[in-house]
Amino acid sequence: MNEDSKRIRILAVDDHPILRQGIAGLIADESDMTPRSSGRS
């Protein structure tokens, strides 16, 4: 297994862009998580 396959991929969905960006920023700081994309509900 490579490093990317060990990471938890997170999809953040909310209708507030600032909240999606904040969640993506927190996730990006974690070594075992990666934000894949974000969506609007």
Secondary structure by P-SEA (a helix, b strand, c coil): ccccccbbbbbbbcccaaaaaaaaaaaaacccccccccccc
